[in-house]
Amino acid sequence: MQDLADPILDQLFRQARSHNAWSDTPIDDAVLERLYDLLKWGPTSANCGPGRFVFVRSPEAKERLAPHLSRANREKTMAAPVCVIVAYDLDFAEQLPRLFPHDPSARHWFGDPTVRFETALRNSSLQGAYLIMAARSLGLDCGPMSGFDNAALDEAFFAGTSWRSNFLVALGQGRPEGVYPRNPRLDFNEACQVL
């Protein structure tokens, strides 16, 4: 592998920002499919892939989502062309015979409910991060957020299923007036150790 060029790294990391204001440029199904087809290749534990993604785009779906958002997140989320519910499937292990075929016993590794929950949450969080990077690579801006009622959202979207919400990501073409000044980050010597 070789290093990516600086303009690509700028687009993915250094110049990319969390957006709060959106143009009304729509995102079509083909782009959403390309987005998933990129993010799905990111690694997860035992290739378990517990992440599930609900692309909330229609006015009806947004109306179902709106009551569960915090007041601070409601308007900006409704203005985004798409809001992704990054979720996880607590029954992800049922797919392991297909996703991790070289060890058929893998589905039994997650029998303990605590291990299953922790694995699903951790790895769907990874997959949500891959979604952000894939979206940026396709020229989309992102607005990842918490600030919603998980239990109420799960009841509205996932009742009777094994899916649970993790976090949300607004997607679209961001407008510059919705970007706050760049906040600082910790330096290497503050956040890292080399042992």
Buried (B, 14 or more C-beta within 10 A) or exposed (E): EEEEEEEEEEBBEEEBBBBBBBEEEEBEEEBBEBBBEBBBEBEBBBBBBBBBBBBBBEEEBBEEBBEBBEEEBBEBBBBBBBBBBBBBBBBBBEBBEEBBEEEEEBBEBBEEEEEBBEBBBBBBBBBBBBBBBBBBBBEBBBBBBEEBBBEEBBEBBBEEEBBBBBBBBBBBBBBEEBBEEEEEEEEEEEEEEEE
